[in-house]
């Protein structure tokens, strides 16, 4: 959700997407496909939880992960975001600083442990400090192997961020981001292809208007592009991981 603390709201549409890239004649050539890890848990992972939620997670080459999950039995509704740092080696995945920014229960601290087969499966258990746990079972999405294409992403995207609020986002082939919401919050930022994987680094700074519930904060995160649907997905958090946004927008 743009402009809103994550603990208050994320967005009304769950991220269930494949990463893909395409170019057009005359565009700047895409970089060659990166050499991805064949031993770590790096990649895009799609699956479910043992409580009936749909999940989509991205583990970056530096171990930082972003996992979106749906409401129980309703894959079209976002229920939260799990983010943190991880270690993956010899088939063992672990994280000691997971934060579950849940719409249903607020912000929860957790640890994550599990097993993986590189570029095939990632199965983990999330254990919450307040008690309780959740199991995630996921499989690898090979669209992560494609090179990110800046030219394909460039354009103007429109999407809802609340019942009565929409946002227009302009992304340029030079890596700039700017836009505003229908309630008057503005923002500027940048995006750039990651060195590994079909994903982008995203930085956004909000304008500080009264409509910006993130105030004038700067948030950092990741972006994904679904070329087939012409949809841009992005999630980012502030430095304390207490506020941020999730954005889904489409272009003509």
Biotite code that builds the C-alpha atoms (Angstrom):
import biotite.structure as struc

atoms = struc.array([
    struc.Atom([0.000, 0.000, 0.000], chain_id="A", res_id=1, res_name="UNK", atom_name="CA", element="C"),
    struc.Atom([1.524, 3.274, -0.993], chain_id="A", res_id=2, res_name="UNK", atom_name="CA", element="C"),
    struc.Atom([1.571, 6.023, 1.628], chain_id="A", res_id=3, res_name="UNK", atom_name="CA", element="C"),
    struc.Atom([0.187, 3.889, 4.464], chain_id="A", res_id=4, res_name="UNK", atom_name="CA", element="C"),
    struc.Atom([1.900, 2.230, 7.413], chain_id="A", res_id=5, res_name="UNK", atom_name="CA", element="C"),
    struc.Atom([2.153, -1.452, 6.643], chain_id="A", res_id=6, res_name="UNK", atom_name="CA", element="C"),
    struc.Atom([0.566, -2.310, 9.963], chain_id="A", res_id=7, res_name="UNK", atom_name="CA", element="C"),
    struc.Atom([-2.566, -0.417, 8.867], chain_id="A", res_id=8, res_name="UNK", atom_name="CA", element="C"),
    struc.Atom([-2.975, -1.603, 5.299], chain_id="A", res_id=9, res_name="UNK", atom_name="CA", element="C"),
    struc.Atom([-1.073, -3.187, 2.448], chain_id="A", res_id=10, res_name="UNK", atom_name="CA", element="C"),
    struc.Atom([-3.225, -3.392, -0.658], chain_id="A", res_id=11, res_name="UNK", atom_name="CA", element="C"),
    struc.Atom([-6.318, -5.121, -1.903], chain_id="A", res_id=12, res_name="UNK", atom_name="CA", element="C"),
    struc.Atom([-4.614, -7.359, -4.448], chain_id="A", res_id=13, res_name="UNK", atom_name="CA", element="C"),
    struc.Atom([-2.241, -10.187, -3.568], chain_id="A", res_id=14, res_name="UNK", atom_name="CA", element="C"),
    struc.Atom([1.026, -10.559, -5.457], chain_id="A", res_id=15, res_name="UNK", atom_name="CA", element="C"),
    struc.Atom([0.787, -13.799, -7.392], chain_id="A", res_id=16, res_name="UNK", atom_name="CA", element="C"),
    struc.Atom([2.948, -13.221, -10.442], chain_id="A", res_id=17, res_name="UNK", atom_name="CA", element="C"),
    struc.Atom([5.693, -14.611, -12.569], chain_id="A", res_id=18, res_name="UNK", atom_name="CA", element="C"),
    struc.Atom([8.668, -12.421, -13.295], chain_id="A", res_id=19, res_name="UNK", atom_name="CA", element="C"),
    struc.Atom([9.206, -11.961, -17.000], chain_id="A", res_id=20, res_name="UNK", atom_name="CA", element="C"),
    struc.Atom([10.946, -9.586, -19.359], chain_id="A", res_id=21, res_name="UNK", atom_name="CA", element="C"),
    struc.Atom([10.555, -8.535, -22.951], chain_id="A", res_id=22, res_name="UNK", atom_name="CA", element="C"),
    struc.Atom([12.086, -5.935, -25.231], chain_id="A", res_id=23, res_name="UNK", atom_name="CA", element="C"),
    struc.Atom([10.935, -4.122, -28.312], chain_id="A", res_id=24, res_name="UNK", atom_name="CA", element="C"),
    struc.Atom([12.701, -3.329, -31.524], chain_id="A", res_id=25, res_name="UNK", atom_name="CA", element="C"),
    struc.Atom([14.947, -0.329, -31.113], chain_id="A", res_id=26, res_name="UNK", atom_name="CA", element="C"),
    struc.Atom([15.169, -0.520, -27.349], chain_id="A", res_id=27, res_name="UNK", atom_name="CA", element="C"),
    struc.Atom([18.448, -0.718, -25.496], chain_id="A", res_id=28, res_name="UNK", atom_name="CA", element="C"),
    struc.Atom([19.485, -4.392, -25.524], chain_id="A", res_id=29, res_name="UNK", atom_name="CA", element="C"),
    struc.Atom([18.791, -6.297, -22.327], chain_id="A", res_id=30, res_name="UNK", atom_name="CA", element="C"),
    struc.Atom([21.775, -7.452, -20.294], chain_id="A", res_id=31, res_name="UNK", atom_name="CA", element="C"),
    struc.Atom([22.713, -11.116, -20.613], chain_id="A", res_id=32, res_name="UNK", atom_name="CA", element="C"),
    struc.Atom([21.087, -13.542, -18.220], chain_id="A", res_id=33, res_name="UNK", atom_name="CA", element="C"),
    struc.Atom([22.985, -13.481, -14.913], chain_id="A", res_id=34, res_name="UNK", atom_name="CA", element="C"),
    struc.Atom([24.688, -16.504, -13.431], chain_id="A", res_id=35, res_name="UNK", atom_name="CA", element="C"),
    struc.Atom([22.392, -17.527, -10.582], chain_id="A", res_id=36, res_name="UNK", atom_name="CA", element="C"),
    struc.Atom([23.311, -19.518, -7.525], chain_id="A", res_id=37, res_name="UNK", atom_name="CA", element="C"),
    struc.Atom([22.916, -23.262, -7.802], chain_id="A", res_id=38, res_name="UNK", atom_name="CA", element="C"),
    struc.Atom([23.510, -23.866, -4.098], chain_id="A", res_id=39, res_name="UNK", atom_name="CA", element="C"),
    struc.Atom([21.594, -21.183, -2.140], chain_id="A", res_id=40, res_name="UNK", atom_name="CA", element="C"),
    struc.Atom([17.838, -20.534, -1.778], chain_id="A", res_id=41, res_name="UNK", atom_name="CA", element="C"),
    struc.Atom([17.992, -17.518, -4.103], chain_id="A", res_id=42, res_name="UNK", atom_name="CA", element="C"),
    struc.Atom([14.959, -17.195, -6.377], chain_id="A", res_id=43, res_name="UNK", atom_name="CA", element="C"),
    struc.Atom([11.242, -16.637, -6.744], chain_id="A", res_id=44, res_name="UNK", atom_name="CA", element="C"),
    struc.Atom([9.090, -19.057, -4.774], chain_id="A", res_id=45, res_name="UNK", atom_name="CA", element="C"),
    struc.Atom([5.316, -19.653, -5.020], chain_id="A", res_id=46, res_name="UNK", atom_name="CA", element="C"),
    struc.Atom([3.247, -21.863, -2.770], chain_id="A", res_id=47, res_name="UNK", atom_name="CA", element="C"),
    struc.Atom([0.917, -22.186, 0.209], chain_id="A", res_id=48, res_name="UNK", atom_name="CA", element="C"),
    struc.Atom([0.872, -22.349, 3.988], chain_id="A", res_id=49, res_name="UNK", atom_name="CA", element="C"),
    struc.Atom([-0.514, -25.084, 6.205], chain_id="A", res_id=50, res_name="UNK", atom_name="CA", element="C"),
    struc.Atom([-3.357, -22.712, 7.125], chain_id="A", res_id=51, res_name="UNK", atom_name="CA", element="C"),
    struc.Atom([-4.670, -22.199, 3.599], chain_id="A", res_id=52, res_name="UNK", atom_name="CA", element="C"),
    struc.Atom([-2.857, -19.038, 2.565], chain_id="A", res_id=53, res_name="UNK", atom_name="CA", element="C"),
    struc.Atom([-1.223, -18.408, -0.814], chain_id="A", res_id=54, res_name="UNK", atom_name="CA", element="C"),
    struc.Atom([2.364, -17.122, -0.704], chain_id="A", res_id=55, res_name="UNK", atom_name="CA", element="C"),
    struc.Atom([4.816, -15.572, -3.167], chain_id="A", res_id=56, res_name="UNK", atom_name="CA", element="C"),
    struc.Atom([8.367, -15.013, -1.960], chain_id="A", res_id=57, res_name="UNK", atom_name="CA", element="C"),
    struc.Atom([11.577, -13.620, -3.338], chain_id="A", res_id=58, res_name="UNK", atom_name="CA", element="C"),
    struc.Atom([14.966, -14.565, -1.852], chain_id="A", res_id=59, res_name="UNK", atom_name="CA", element="C"),
    struc.Atom([17.650, -12.260, -3.248], chain_id="A", res_id=60, res_name="UNK", atom_name="CA", element="C"),
    struc.Atom([21.277, -13.186, -3.857], chain_id="A", res_id=61, res_name="UNK", atom_name="CA", element="C"),
    struc.Atom([22.290, -11.325, -0.661], chain_id="A", res_id=62, res_name="UNK", atom_name="CA", element="C"),
    struc.Atom([19.839, -13.370, 1.433], chain_id="A", res_id=63, res_name="UNK", atom_name="CA", element="C"),
    struc.Atom([17.244, -10.620, 1.943], chain_id="A", res_id=64, res_name="UNK", atom_name="CA", element="C"),
    struc.Atom([13.739, -12.008, 1.398], chain_id="A", res_id=65, res_name="UNK", atom_name="CA", element="C"),
    struc.Atom([10.273, -10.574, 0.779], chain_id="A", res_id=66, res_name="UNK", atom_name="CA", element="C"),
    struc.Atom([7.225, -12.830, 1.192], chain_id="A", res_id=67, res_name="UNK", atom_name="CA", element="C"),
    struc.Atom([3.639, -11.750, 0.578], chain_id="A", res_id=68, res_name="UNK", atom_name="CA", element="C"),
    struc.Atom([0.778, -13.900, 1.833], chain_id="A", res_id=69, res_name="UNK", atom_name="CA", element="C"),
    struc.Atom([-2.970, -13.895, 1.315], chain_id="A", res_id=70, res_name="UNK", atom_name="CA", element="C"),
    struc.Atom([-5.923, -14.147, 3.650], chain_id="A", res_id=71, res_name="UNK", atom_name="CA", element="C"),
    struc.Atom([-6.942, -17.711, 4.519], chain_id="A", res_id=72, res_name="UNK", atom_name="CA", element="C"),
    struc.Atom([-8.765, -19.238, 1.568], chain_id="A", res_id=73, res_name="UNK", atom_name="CA", element="C"),
    struc.Atom([-8.715, -15.965, -0.383], chain_id="A", res_id=74, res_name="UNK", atom_name="CA", element="C"),
    struc.Atom([-5.659, -15.597, -2.661], chain_id="A", res_id=75, res_name="UNK", atom_name="CA", element="C"),
    struc.Atom([-6.941, -12.285, -4.050], chain_id="A", res_id=76, res_name="UNK", atom_name="CA", element="C"),
    struc.Atom([-6.599, -10.470, -0.717], chain_id="A", res_id=77, res_name="UNK", atom_name="CA", element="C"),
    struc.Atom([-3.296, -9.462, 0.894], chain_id="A", res_id=78, res_name="UNK", atom_name="CA", element="C"),
    struc.Atom([-3.007, -10.319, 4.576], chain_id="A", res_id=79, res_name="UNK", atom_name="CA", element="C"),
    struc.Atom([0.620, -9.432, 5.216], chain_id="A", res_id=80, res_name="UNK", atom_name="CA", element="C"),
    struc.Atom([4.284, -9.174, 4.329], chain_id="A", res_id=81, res_name="UNK", atom_name="CA", element="C"),
    struc.Atom([7.208, -11.103, 5.860], chain_id="A", res_id=82, res_name="UNK", atom_name="CA", element="C"),
    struc.Atom([10.682, -9.617, 5.429], chain_id="A", res_id=83, res_name="UNK", atom_name="CA", element="C"),
    struc.Atom([14.156, -10.180, 6.805], chain_id="A", res_id=84, res_name="UNK", atom_name="CA", element="C"),
    struc.Atom([17.683, -11.499, 6.243], chain_id="A", res_id=85, res_name="UNK", atom_name="CA", element="C"),
    struc.Atom([18.489, -15.154, 5.722], chain_id="A", res_id=86, res_name="UNK", atom_name="CA", element="C"),
    struc.Atom([21.255, -17.698, 5.431], chain_id="A", res_id=87, res_name="UNK", atom_name="CA", element="C"),
    struc.Atom([20.995, -20.681, 3.108], chain_id="A", res_id=88, res_name="UNK", atom_name="CA", element="C"),
    struc.Atom([23.680, -23.312, 2.801], chain_id="A", res_id=89, res_name="UNK", atom_name="CA", element="C"),
    struc.Atom([23.819, -27.071, 2.298], chain_id="A", res_id=90, res_name="UNK", atom_name="CA", element="C"),
    struc.Atom([20.047, -27.283, 2.058], chain_id="A", res_id=91, res_name="UNK", atom_name="CA", element="C"),
    struc.Atom([19.382, -25.437, 5.342], chain_id="A", res_id=92, res_name="UNK", atom_name="CA", element="C"),
    struc.Atom([17.495, -22.121, 5.343], chain_id="A", res_id=93, res_name="UNK", atom_name="CA", element="C"),
    struc.Atom([17.376, -19.891, 8.444], chain_id="A", res_id=94, res_name="UNK", atom_name="CA", element="C"),
    struc.Atom([16.488, -16.355, 9.514], chain_id="A", res_id=95, res_name="UNK", atom_name="CA", element="C"),
    struc.Atom([16.685, -14.818, 12.982], chain_id="A", res_id=96, res_name="UNK", atom_name="CA", element="C"),
    struc.Atom([15.158, -11.385, 12.284], chain_id="A", res_id=97, res_name="UNK", atom_name="CA", element="C"),
    struc.Atom([11.911, -12.050, 10.411], chain_id="A", res_id=98, res_name="UNK", atom_name="CA", element="C"),
    struc.Atom([9.163, -9.462, 10.736], chain_id="A", res_id=99, res_name="UNK", atom_name="CA", element="C"),
    struc.Atom([5.611, -10.383, 9.858], chain_id="A", res_id=100, res_name="UNK", atom_name="CA", element="C"),
    struc.Atom([3.742, -7.154, 9.125], chain_id="A", res_id=101, res_name="UNK", atom_name="CA", element="C"),
    struc.Atom([0.254, -8.596, 9.372], chain_id="A", res_id=102, res_name="UNK", atom_name="CA", element="C"),
    struc.Atom([-3.041, -6.828, 8.729], chain_id="A", res_id=103, res_name="UNK", atom_name="CA", element="C"),
    struc.Atom([-4.700, -9.287, 11.058], chain_id="A", res_id=104, res_name="UNK", atom_name="CA", element="C"),
    struc.Atom([-2.442, -9.206, 14.122], chain_id="A", res_id=105, res_name="UNK", atom_name="CA", element="C"),
    struc.Atom([-0.019, -6.273, 13.722], chain_id="A", res_id=106, res_name="UNK", atom_name="CA", element="C"),
    struc.Atom([3.768, -6.566, 13.579], chain_id="A", res_id=107, res_name="UNK", atom_name="CA", element="C"),
    struc.Atom([5.152, -9.886, 14.846], chain_id="A", res_id=108, res_name="UNK", atom_name="CA", element="C"),
    struc.Atom([8.773, -10.909, 15.414], chain_id="A", res_id=109, res_name="UNK", atom_name="CA", element="C"),
    struc.Atom([9.748, -14.401, 14.283], chain_id="A", res_id=110, res_name="UNK", atom_name="CA", element="C"),
    struc.Atom([12.478, -16.844, 13.327], chain_id="A", res_id=111, res_name="UNK", atom_name="CA", element="C"),
    struc.Atom([12.420, -19.017, 10.214], chain_id="A", res_id=112, res_name="UNK", atom_name="CA", element="C"),
    struc.Atom([14.018, -22.427, 9.714], chain_id="A", res_id=113, res_name="UNK", atom_name="CA", element="C"),
    struc.Atom([13.630, -25.015, 7.004], chain_id="A", res_id=114, res_name="UNK", atom_name="CA", element="C"),
    struc.Atom([15.042, -26.956, 4.101], chain_id="A", res_id=115, res_name="UNK", atom_name="CA", element="C"),
    struc.Atom([15.490, -26.280, 0.410], chain_id="A", res_id=116, res_name="UNK", atom_name="CA", element="C"),
    struc.Atom([16.676, -27.837, -2.801], chain_id="A", res_id=117, res_name="UNK", atom_name="CA", element="C"),
    struc.Atom([18.244, -25.110, -4.902], chain_id="A", res_id=118, res_name="UNK", atom_name="CA", element="C"),
    struc.Atom([15.987, -23.968, -7.745], chain_id="A", res_id=119, res_name="UNK", atom_name="CA", element="C"),
    struc.Atom([13.392, -26.618, -6.869], chain_id="A", res_id=120, res_name="UNK", atom_name="CA", element="C"),
    struc.Atom([11.745, -26.419, -3.415], chain_id="A", res_id=121, res_name="UNK", atom_name="CA", element="C"),
    struc.Atom([11.806, -24.264, -0.290], chain_id="A", res_id=122, res_name="UNK", atom_name="CA", element="C"),
    struc.Atom([9.897, -25.466, 2.769], chain_id="A", res_id=123, res_name="UNK", atom_name="CA", element="C"),
    struc.Atom([10.144, -23.528, 6.044], chain_id="A", res_id=124, res_name="UNK", atom_name="CA", element="C"),
    struc.Atom([8.523, -23.094, 9.444], chain_id="A", res_id=125, res_name="UNK", atom_name="CA", element="C"),
    struc.Atom([7.944, -19.595, 10.839], chain_id="A", res_id=126, res_name="UNK", atom_name="CA", element="C"),
    struc.Atom([8.050, -19.578, 14.649], chain_id="A", res_id=127, res_name="UNK", atom_name="CA", element="C"),
    struc.Atom([6.634, -16.451, 16.291], chain_id="A", res_id=128, res_name="UNK", atom_name="CA", element="C"),
    struc.Atom([8.119, -15.006, 19.459], chain_id="A", res_id=129, res_name="UNK", atom_name="CA", element="C"),
    struc.Atom([4.598, -14.402, 20.762], chain_id="A", res_id=130, res_name="UNK", atom_name="CA", element="C"),
    struc.Atom([3.742, -18.063, 20.193], chain_id="A", res_id=131, res_name="UNK", atom_name="CA", element="C"),
    struc.Atom([2.437, -20.135, 17.324], chain_id="A", res_id=132, res_name="UNK", atom_name="CA", element="C"),
    struc.Atom([3.923, -21.090, 13.998], chain_id="A", res_id=133, res_name="UNK", atom_name="CA", element="C"),
    struc.Atom([3.170, -21.411, 10.297], chain_id="A", res_id=134, res_name="UNK", atom_name="CA", element="C"),
    struc.Atom([4.585, -23.762, 7.664], chain_id="A", res_id=135, res_name="UNK", atom_name="CA", element="C"),
    struc.Atom([5.280, -22.650, 4.089], chain_id="A", res_id=136, res_name="UNK", atom_name="CA", element="C"),
    struc.Atom([5.664, -25.047, 1.153], chain_id="A", res_id=137, res_name="UNK", atom_name="CA", element="C"),
    struc.Atom([6.879, -23.495, -2.105], chain_id="A", res_id=138, res_name="UNK", atom_name="CA", element="C"),
    struc.Atom([8.338, -24.354, -5.502], chain_id="A", res_id=139, res_name="UNK", atom_name="CA", element="C"),
    struc.Atom([10.801, -22.449, -7.662], chain_id="A", res_id=140, res_name="UNK", atom_name="CA", element="C"),
    struc.Atom([9.622, -20.176, -10.488], chain_id="A", res_id=141, res_name="UNK", atom_name="CA", element="C"),
    struc.Atom([12.125, -20.241, -13.356], chain_id="A", res_id=142, res_name="UNK", atom_name="CA", element="C"),
    struc.Atom([11.013, -16.815, -14.613], chain_id="A", res_id=143, res_name="UNK", atom_name="CA", element="C"),
    struc.Atom([13.457, -15.494, -12.022], chain_id="A", res_id=144, res_name="UNK", atom_name="CA", element="C"),
    struc.Atom([16.201, -16.685, -14.369], chain_id="A", res_id=145, res_name="UNK", atom_name="CA", element="C"),
    struc.Atom([15.362, -14.083, -17.044], chain_id="A", res_id=146, res_name="UNK", atom_name="CA", element="C"),
    struc.Atom([17.333, -10.810, -17.214], chain_id="A", res_id=147, res_name="UNK", atom_name="CA", element="C"),
    struc.Atom([15.459, -7.715, -15.949], chain_id="A", res_id=148, res_name="UNK", atom_name="CA", element="C"),
    struc.Atom([14.499, -5.368, -18.805], chain_id="A", res_id=149, res_name="UNK", atom_name="CA", element="C"),
    struc.Atom([14.387, -1.633, -17.973], chain_id="A", res_id=150, res_name="UNK", atom_name="CA", element="C"),
    struc.Atom([12.842, -0.750, -21.323], chain_id="A", res_id=151, res_name="UNK", atom_name="CA", element="C"),
    struc.Atom([9.969, -3.155, -20.777], chain_id="A", res_id=152, res_name="UNK", atom_name="CA", element="C"),
    struc.Atom([9.205, -1.681, -17.365], chain_id="A", res_id=153, res_name="UNK", atom_name="CA", element="C"),
    struc.Atom([9.179, 1.984, -18.478], chain_id="A", res_id=154, res_name="UNK", atom_name="CA", element="C"),
    struc.Atom([5.723, 3.542, -18.671], chain_id="A", res_id=155, res_name="UNK", atom_name="CA", element="C"),
    struc.Atom([2.865, 5.025, -16.663], chain_id="A", res_id=156, res_name="UNK", atom_name="CA", element="C"),
    struc.Atom([1.073, 2.728, -14.226], chain_id="A", res_id=157, res_name="UNK", atom_name="CA", element="C"),
    struc.Atom([-2.252, 3.233, -12.482], chain_id="A", res_id=158, res_name="UNK", atom_name="CA", element="C"),
    struc.Atom([-3.493, 1.219, -9.548], chain_id="A", res_id=159, res_name="UNK", atom_name="CA", element="C"),
    struc.Atom([-5.679, 1.352, -6.430], chain_id="A", res_id=160, res_name="UNK", atom_name="CA", element="C"),
    struc.Atom([-4.138, 1.808, -3.007], chain_id="A", res_id=161, res_name="UNK", atom_name="CA", element="C"),
    struc.Atom([-7.381, 2.104, -1.036], chain_id="A", res_id=162, res_name="UNK", atom_name="CA", element="C"),
    struc.Atom([-11.130, 1.955, -1.613], chain_id="A", res_id=163, res_name="UNK", atom_name="CA", element="C"),
    struc.Atom([-11.276, 5.596, -2.729], chain_id="A", res_id=164, res_name="UNK", atom_name="CA", element="C"),
    struc.Atom([-7.645, 6.217, -3.626], chain_id="A", res_id=165, res_name="UNK", atom_name="CA", element="C"),
    struc.Atom([-5.606, 5.533, -6.738], chain_id="A", res_id=166, res_name="UNK", atom_name="CA", element="C"),
    struc.Atom([-2.044, 6.319, -7.691], chain_id="A", res_id=167, res_name="UNK", atom_name="CA", element="C"),
    struc.Atom([-0.304, 7.115, -10.971], chain_id="A", res_id=168, res_name="UNK", atom_name="CA", element="C"),
    struc.Atom([3.341, 6.086, -11.224], chain_id="A", res_id=169, res_name="UNK", atom_name="CA", element="C"),
    struc.Atom([5.725, 7.053, -14.023], chain_id="A", res_id=170, res_name="UNK", atom_name="CA", element="C"),
    struc.Atom([8.775, 4.857, -14.545], chain_id="A", res_id=171, res_name="UNK", atom_name="CA", element="C"),
    struc.Atom([11.406, 5.988, -17.048], chain_id="A", res_id=172, res_name="UNK", atom_name="CA", element="C"),
    struc.Atom([13.915, 3.940, -19.015], chain_id="A", res_id=173, res_name="UNK", atom_name="CA", element="C"),
    struc.Atom([16.615, 5.969, -17.219], chain_id="A", res_id=174, res_name="UNK", atom_name="CA", element="C"),
    struc.Atom([15.508, 4.463, -13.898], chain_id="A", res_id=175, res_name="UNK", atom_name="CA", element="C"),
    struc.Atom([13.436, 7.303, -12.443], chain_id="A", res_id=176, res_name="UNK", atom_name="CA", element="C"),
    struc.Atom([10.128, 7.006, -10.577], chain_id="A", res_id=177, res_name="UNK", atom_name="CA", element="C"),
    struc.Atom([7.633, 9.777, -9.832], chain_id="A", res_id=178, res_name="UNK", atom_name="CA", element="C"),
    struc.Atom([3.938, 10.060, -9.189], chain_id="A", res_id=179, res_name="UNK", atom_name="CA", element="C"),
    struc.Atom([1.050, 11.088, -7.003], chain_id="A", res_id=180, res_name="UNK", atom_name="CA", element="C"),
    struc.Atom([-2.079, 9.724, -5.416], chain_id="A", res_id=181, res_name="UNK", atom_name="CA", element="C"),
    struc.Atom([-5.631, 10.949, -5.933], chain_id="A", res_id=182, res_name="UNK", atom_name="CA", element="C"),
    struc.Atom([-5.522, 12.277, -2.354], chain_id="A", res_id=183, res_name="UNK", atom_name="CA", element="C"),
    struc.Atom([-2.508, 14.516, -3.006], chain_id="A", res_id=184, res_name="UNK", atom_name="CA", element="C"),
    struc.Atom([0.531, 12.575, -1.808], chain_id="A", res_id=185, res_name="UNK", atom_name="CA", element="C"),
    struc.Atom([3.532, 12.843, -4.121], chain_id="A", res_id=186, res_name="UNK", atom_name="CA", element="C"),
    struc.Atom([6.699, 10.792, -4.304], chain_id="A", res_id=187, res_name="UNK", atom_name="CA", element="C"),
    struc.Atom([9.915, 10.459, -6.273], chain_id="A", res_id=188, res_name="UNK", atom_name="CA", element="C"),
    struc.Atom([12.447, 7.694, -6.470], chain_id="A", res_id=189, res_name="UNK", atom_name="CA", element="C"),
    struc.Atom([14.561, 5.384, -8.542], chain_id="A", res_id=190, res_name="UNK", atom_name="CA", element="C"),
    struc.Atom([14.783, 1.795, -9.657], chain_id="A", res_id=191, res_name="UNK", atom_name="CA", element="C"),
    struc.Atom([17.622, -0.231, -11.073], chain_id="A", res_id=192, res_name="UNK", atom_name="CA", element="C"),
    struc.Atom([18.072, -3.841, -12.207], chain_id="A", res_id=193, res_name="UNK", atom_name="CA", element="C"),
    struc.Atom([19.687, -6.111, -9.690], chain_id="A", res_id=194, res_name="UNK", atom_name="CA", element="C"),
    struc.Atom([22.956, -7.745, -10.671], chain_id="A", res_id=195, res_name="UNK", atom_name="CA", element="C"),
    struc.Atom([21.356, -11.158, -10.190], chain_id="A", res_id=196, res_name="UNK", atom_name="CA", element="C"),
    struc.Atom([17.805, -12.273, -10.818], chain_id="A", res_id=197, res_name="UNK", atom_name="CA", element="C"),
    struc.Atom([14.812, -10.798, -12.605], chain_id="A", res_id=198, res_name="UNK", atom_name="CA", element="C"),
    struc.Atom([14.106, -8.085, -10.042], chain_id="A", res_id=199, res_name="UNK", atom_name="CA", element="C"),
    struc.Atom([14.761, -4.399, -9.379], chain_id="A", res_id=200, res_name="UNK", atom_name="CA", element="C"),
    struc.Atom([16.004, -2.374, -6.417], chain_id="A", res_id=201, res_name="UNK", atom_name="CA", element="C"),
    struc.Atom([13.522, 0.400, -5.580], chain_id="A", res_id=202, res_name="UNK", atom_name="CA", element="C"),
    struc.Atom([13.913, 3.565, -3.485], chain_id="A", res_id=203, res_name="UNK", atom_name="CA", element="C"),
    struc.Atom([11.007, 5.955, -2.859], chain_id="A", res_id=204, res_name="UNK", atom_name="CA", element="C"),
    struc.Atom([10.817, 9.238, -0.934], chain_id="A", res_id=205, res_name="UNK", atom_name="CA", element="C"),
    struc.Atom([7.404, 10.642, -0.043], chain_id="A", res_id=206, res_name="UNK", atom_name="CA", element="C"),
    struc.Atom([6.552, 14.329, -0.311], chain_id="A", res_id=207, res_name="UNK", atom_name="CA", element="C"),
    struc.Atom([5.434, 14.862, 3.282], chain_id="A", res_id=208, res_name="UNK", atom_name="CA", element="C"),
    struc.Atom([1.950, 16.130, 2.412], chain_id="A", res_id=209, res_name="UNK", atom_name="CA", element="C"),
    struc.Atom([-0.889, 15.565, 4.863], chain_id="A", res_id=210, res_name="UNK", atom_name="CA", element="C"),
    struc.Atom([-2.138, 12.724, 2.661], chain_id="A", res_id=211, res_name="UNK", atom_name="CA", element="C"),
    struc.Atom([1.170, 10.856, 3.004], chain_id="A", res_id=212, res_name="UNK", atom_name="CA", element="C"),
    struc.Atom([0.833, 8.572, 5.995], chain_id="A", res_id=213, res_name="UNK", atom_name="CA", element="C"),
    struc.Atom([4.477, 7.700, 5.461], chain_id="A", res_id=214, res_name="UNK", atom_name="CA", element="C"),
    struc.Atom([5.237, 11.423, 5.910], chain_id="A", res_id=215, res_name="UNK", atom_name="CA", element="C"),
    struc.Atom([8.492, 12.332, 4.232], chain_id="A", res_id=216, res_name="UNK", atom_name="CA", element="C"),
    struc.Atom([10.088, 8.932, 4.808], chain_id="A", res_id=217, res_name="UNK", atom_name="CA", element="C"),
    struc.Atom([12.324, 7.147, 2.356], chain_id="A", res_id=218, res_name="UNK", atom_name="CA", element="C"),
    struc.Atom([11.575, 3.461, 1.851], chain_id="A", res_id=219, res_name="UNK", atom_name="CA", element="C"),
    struc.Atom([13.627, 0.810, 0.085], chain_id="A", res_id=220, res_name="UNK", atom_name="CA", element="C"),
    struc.Atom([12.672, -2.505, -1.395], chain_id="A", res_id=221, res_name="UNK", atom_name="CA", element="C"),
    struc.Atom([12.167, -4.493, -4.554], chain_id="A", res_id=222, res_name="UNK", atom_name="CA", element="C"),
    struc.Atom([10.170, -4.390, -7.767], chain_id="A", res_id=223, res_name="UNK", atom_name="CA", element="C"),
    struc.Atom([8.928, -7.085, -10.141], chain_id="A", res_id=224, res_name="UNK", atom_name="CA", element="C"),
    struc.Atom([7.504, -6.763, -13.653], chain_id="A", res_id=225, res_name="UNK", atom_name="CA", element="C"),
    struc.Atom([4.964, -9.097, -15.269], chain_id="A", res_id=226, res_name="UNK", atom_name="CA", element="C"),
    struc.Atom([5.451, -8.324, -18.961], chain_id="A", res_id=227, res_name="UNK", atom_name="CA", element="C"),
    struc.Atom([2.522, -10.437, -20.132], chain_id="A", res_id=228, res_name="UNK", atom_name="CA", element="C"),
    struc.Atom([0.029, -8.513, -17.997], chain_id="A", res_id=229, res_name="UNK", atom_name="CA", element="C"),
    struc.Atom([1.959, -5.192, -18.125], chain_id="A", res_id=230, res_name="UNK", atom_name="CA", element="C"),
    struc.Atom([1.823, -5.067, -14.320], chain_id="A", res_id=231, res_name="UNK", atom_name="CA", element="C"),
    struc.Atom([4.368, -3.595, -11.944], chain_id="A", res_id=232, res_name="UNK", atom_name="CA", element="C"),
    struc.Atom([4.620, -4.914, -8.393], chain_id="A", res_id=233, res_name="UNK", atom_name="CA", element="C"),
    struc.Atom([6.717, -3.307, -5.687], chain_id="A", res_id=234, res_name="UNK", atom_name="CA", element="C"),
    struc.Atom([7.203, -3.586, -1.922], chain_id="A", res_id=235, res_name="UNK", atom_name="CA", element="C"),
    struc.Atom([9.422, -1.476, 0.308], chain_id="A", res_id=236, res_name="UNK", atom_name="CA", element="C"),
    struc.Atom([9.921, -0.623, 3.984], chain_id="A", res_id=237, res_name="UNK", atom_name="CA", element="C"),
    struc.Atom([11.467, 2.165, 6.025], chain_id="A", res_id=238, res_name="UNK", atom_name="CA", element="C"),
    struc.Atom([14.703, 1.604, 7.938], chain_id="A", res_id=239, res_name="UNK", atom_name="CA", element="C"),
    struc.Atom([12.908, 0.412, 11.080], chain_id="A", res_id=240, res_name="UNK", atom_name="CA", element="C"),
    struc.Atom([10.616, -1.905, 9.130], chain_id="A", res_id=241, res_name="UNK", atom_name="CA", element="C"),
    struc.Atom([7.472, -0.384, 10.646], chain_id="A", res_id=242, res_name="UNK", atom_name="CA", element="C"),
    struc.Atom([6.043, 1.453, 7.614], chain_id="A", res_id=243, res_name="UNK", atom_name="CA", element="C"),
    struc.Atom([6.099, 0.996, 3.885], chain_id="A", res_id=244, res_name="UNK", atom_name="CA", element="C"),
    struc.Atom([4.051, 0.129, 0.847], chain_id="A", res_id=245, res_name="UNK", atom_name="CA", element="C"),
    struc.Atom([2.980, -2.528, -1.574], chain_id="A", res_id=246, res_name="UNK", atom_name="CA", element="C"),
    struc.Atom([2.006, -1.339, -5.067], chain_id="A", res_id=247, res_name="UNK", atom_name="CA", element="C"),
    struc.Atom([0.252, -3.075, -7.937], chain_id="A", res_id=248, res_name="UNK", atom_name="CA", element="C"),
    struc.Atom([-0.254, -1.059, -11.112], chain_id="A", res_id=249, res_name="UNK", atom_name="CA", element="C"),
    struc.Atom([-0.895, -1.669, -14.799], chain_id="A", res_id=250, res_name="UNK", atom_name="CA", element="C"),
    struc.Atom([0.000, 0.314, -17.904], chain_id="A", res_id=251, res_name="UNK", atom_name="CA", element="C"),
    struc.Atom([-1.834, 0.517, -21.254], chain_id="A", res_id=252, res_name="UNK", atom_name="CA", element="C"),
])
